Amino acid sequence: MAKNKKDNLMEDLPKITVVMPVYNGELFLKDAIQSVLNQNYPNLEFIIIDGESNDNTLNIINEFDNRVDILLSEQDNGLNHAVNKGILLATGEYICWLNSDDFFYDNALLTVGAYLSENRDIDLLYGDTAQVDFNGTFLKWHGAVPFDRDHLIHKRNYIPCQSAFFKKKTLAQIGLLDTSLKWCGDWDLWKRFSNINDCKIVFINERLSAWRLHTSTITSGGGSSKQMYLSALENIRSTRKYSDKLVTSLEMKNLIFLIVGLLGLRKVARRVRNLFMVRDEF
């Protein structure tokens, strides 16, 4: 019996590895895992890297034991180190990492896989991500835009890691995540992709995942004034690493964050920001 076009497409879907780093992630972990498994993607590898959690994390993972391809539980040196371990174990042609408090929307992987099956020369493919609160209530879209290197280097990280899929073999040219970075490790990785000659970076206008903002996240939510200071300092140093401009608007913005953090005014600044926050339409 002849196969139809849909059958051929399903057979040609690239293998995608989803790496999920977790440490004491019992609050949201089940939702994150289910969002991966509910994709029903036929060529999926699912790797969970646990940093020796001491809450209910491992019990939750064990509920899905027969559907998780690799579970590694051992001490690590932070998020980037955990993701790197997952990348080294991955056998997929493309890799995405989804944090244990985030989640995919339905059919996200099928959407990505179908696009990549027709465009195997892509090195980095990304879509958009929703920002949601502790309860999963929609706040706004991250605002991913078509690739522009100058924008990426000098303005903001518009590539959300939850909706980014990168070719494993391309990492041989740029290396793994920089474990010395805490707040902008993914941003640094995308910048290194952008520095490769003939690297194909593509944006698809699809809403693929959700990024949960709460007080325990590394890059957003709560945190102290000291953390704001250190994060801003890391962003400025990262910009200097890749920019040949004398000064950038990104550095000026982060200079304000440096001052706010240094003066211990983060809580005040957050209250002011929340007063003027406008929610997008979902």
C-alpha positions in Angstrom: 0.0 0.0 0.0 1.4 3.4 -1.0 2.2 5.8 1.8 0.6 9.2 1.8 2.5 12.5 2.2 1.5 12.7 5.9 3.0 9.2 6.6 6.3 10.2 4.9 6.5 13.4 6.9 6.0 11.5 10.2 8.9 9.1 9.2 11.1 12.0 8.3 10.7 14.0 11.5 14.1 14.8 13.0 15.0 13.3 16.4 14.5 16.0 19.0 16.1 15.7 22.5 14.4 17.6 25.3 16.7 18.2 28.2 15.0 19.1 31.5 17.2 20.2 34.3 15.7 20.1 37.8 16.6 20.7 41.4 13.9 20.6 44.1 11.3 21.2 41.5 8.3 19.4 43.0 5.9 22.3 42.6 5.7 22.4 38.8 7.6 19.3 37.7 4.7 17.1 36.9 3.1 19.7 34.6 6.4 20.2 32.9 7.0 16.5 32.3 3.4 15.9 31.1 3.7 18.8 28.7 6.6 17.0 27.0 5.0 13.5 27.0 1.7 14.9 25.8 3.4 16.1 22.6 3.1 12.6 21.2 6.1 13.4 19.1 7.2 10.1 17.4 11.0 10.8 17.4 11.5 12.2 20.9 14.3 11.6 23.4 13.6 12.9 26.9 16.4 13.4 29.3 16.0 14.7 32.9 19.1 15.9 34.8 18.4 16.1 38.5 20.9 17.9 40.9 20.3 15.4 43.7 17.0 17.0 44.9 15.9 16.4 48.5 12.2 17.1 48.0 9.6 15.0 46.2 11.3 15.5 42.7 12.6 12.0 42.2 9.3 10.4 43.3 7.5 12.5 40.7 10.0 11.5 38.0 9.6 7.8 38.9 5.9 8.1 38.1 7.0 8.5 34.4 9.9 6.1 34.6 9.1 4.1 31.6 8.7 7.2 29.4 11.9 9.1 30.4 14.8 7.9 28.3 17.6 9.0 30.6 17.5 10.1 34.2 20.7 11.3 35.8 20.7 12.3 39.4 23.9 13.7 40.9 25.2 17.0 42.2 25.9 19.7 39.6 27.3 23.2 39.5 24.2 25.0 38.6 21.7 25.2 35.7 24.1 25.6 32.8 26.2 22.7 34.1 23.1 20.5 34.3 22.0 21.4 30.8 25.5 20.7 29.5 25.4 17.2 30.9 22.1 16.6 29.2 23.4 17.9 25.9 26.4 15.5 26.1 24.0 12.6 26.6 21.7 13.6 23.8 21.5 11.6 20.6 18.9 13.9 18.9 19.7 15.9 15.8 18.2 18.9 17.5 18.1 19.8 21.2 15.8 22.0 23.3 16.0 22.5 27.1 12.8 23.0 29.0 13.2 24.1 32.7 11.2 22.1 35.2 8.8 25.0 36.0 8.0 25.7 32.3 5.9 23.8 29.8 5.2 23.2 26.1 1.9 24.0 24.4 0.1 21.2 22.6 1.7 20.2 19.3 4.7 22.4 19.8 7.2 19.6 18.9 5.1 18.5 15.9 5.1 22.1 14.6 8.9 22.4 15.0 9.6 18.9 13.7 7.6 19.4 10.6 9.4 22.7 9.8 12.8 21.1 10.5 12.0 18.1 8.3 11.7 20.5 5.4 14.7 22.6 6.4 17.5 20.4 7.7 20.1 23.1 7.2 18.8 25.2 10.1 21.2 25.5 13.0 18.9 27.3 15.4 15.1 27.5 15.1 13.0 29.4 17.6 9.4 30.5 18.2 7.7 32.6 20.9 7.1 31.9 24.6 4.3 33.1 26.9 5.3 34.5 30.3 2.9 33.1 32.9 2.6 33.6 36.7 2.9 31.1 39.5 -0.5 29.6 38.7 0.1 29.4 35.0 -2.0 32.5 34.2 -0.9 34.3 31.1 0.9 37.6 31.6 2.4 38.5 28.2 4.3 37.2 25.3 8.1 37.2 25.5 8.2 39.0 22.2 10.4 36.9 20.0 11.2 38.5 16.6 12.9 37.5 13.4 16.6 37.1 13.7 18.7 40.2 13.8 22.2 39.9 15.1 22.6 43.6 16.0 19.3 43.4 18.0 20.5 40.3 19.8 23.8 41.7 20.7 22.9 45.2 21.7 19.3 45.3 22.8 17.8 42.1 24.4 17.6 38.4 24.4 14.5 37.8 22.2 15.2 34.1 21.8 13.5 32.2 24.6 15.3 28.9 25.5 11.9 27.1 26.0 11.1 27.6 22.3 14.6 27.3 20.9 15.8 24.1 19.1 19.5 23.9 18.1 21.5 21.4 16.0 23.8 19.4 18.2 26.6 19.1 15.7 26.8 22.9 15.5 27.8 23.0 19.1 31.1 21.5 18.1 32.0 24.9 16.6 30.8 27.0 19.5 31.0 24.9 22.6 28.6 24.2 25.5 26.9 26.7 27.8 29.3 28.8 29.7 29.1 27.6 33.3 30.6 30.8 34.7 27.4 32.6 33.7 24.3 32.5 35.9 21.8 34.8 34.3 22.6 35.1 30.6 24.0 31.6 29.7 21.4 31.0 27.0 21.8 34.5 25.6 25.6 34.0 25.4 24.9 30.7 23.5 22.7 32.4 20.9 25.3 35.1 20.4 27.9 32.5 19.7 25.6 30.9 17.1 25.2 34.3 15.5 29.0 34.6 15.2 29.3 31.5 13.0 29.7 32.2 9.3 26.8 30.8 7.3 24.9 29.8 10.5 21.2 29.6 9.7 19.1 31.0 12.5 15.3 31.1 11.8 12.3 32.4 13.6 8.9 30.8 13.2 5.9 32.8 14.2 4.5 30.1 16.5 3.7 30.2 20.2 5.4 27.1 21.5 5.9 27.2 25.2 5.3 29.0 28.5 7.9 30.5 30.9 6.7 30.5 34.5 7.8 33.6 36.4 7.9 33.2 40.2 10.2 34.0 43.1 12.4 31.0 42.7 13.5 31.5 39.1 17.0 32.5 38.4 16.4 35.2 35.8 13.2 36.8 37.0 10.7 37.0 39.8 12.0 37.8 43.2 15.6 38.0 44.1 17.6 40.5 46.1 19.1 43.8 45.2 22.4 42.1 45.1 21.2 39.6 42.5 19.9 42.5 40.4 23.4 44.1 40.6 25.2 40.9 39.7 22.8 40.1 36.9 23.2 43.6 35.4 27.0 43.3 35.7 26.9 40.0 33.9 24.8 41.4 31.1 27.2 44.4 30.6 30.2 42.1 30.5 28.5 39.8 28.0 27.7 42.8 25.7 31.3 44.0 25.9 32.4 40.5 24.9 30.6 40.6 21.6 30.1 44.3 20.7 32.5 46.7 19.0 30.4 49.7 19.8 31.6 52.3 22.3 28.5 52.0 24.4 25.0 50.5 23.8 21.5 51.2 24.9 21.5 47.8 26.6 24.5 48.8 28.7 22.8 52.1 29.7 19.7 50.2 30.8 21.7 47.8 32.8 23.7 50.7 34.4 20.3 51.7 35.9 19.9 48.2 37.2 23.4 48.3 38.7 22.6 51.5 40.6 19.2 50.2 41.8 20.8 47.0 42.9 23.7 48.7 44.6 21.4 51.0 46.5 19.2 48.1 47.6 16.1 49.4 45.9 14.9 46.4 43.9 11.6 45.9 45.8 10.7 49.6 45.2 11.6 49.3 41.5 9.5 46.1 41.2 6.4 47.8 42.7 6.8 50.7 40.3 7.1 48.3 37.3 4.0 46.3 38.4 2.0 49.5 38.5 2.6 50.1 34.8 2.6 46.5 33.6 0.1 45.9 30.8 -1.0 42.4 30.0 -1.2 41.3 26.4 -4.1 39.4 24.9 -3.6 35.6 25.0 
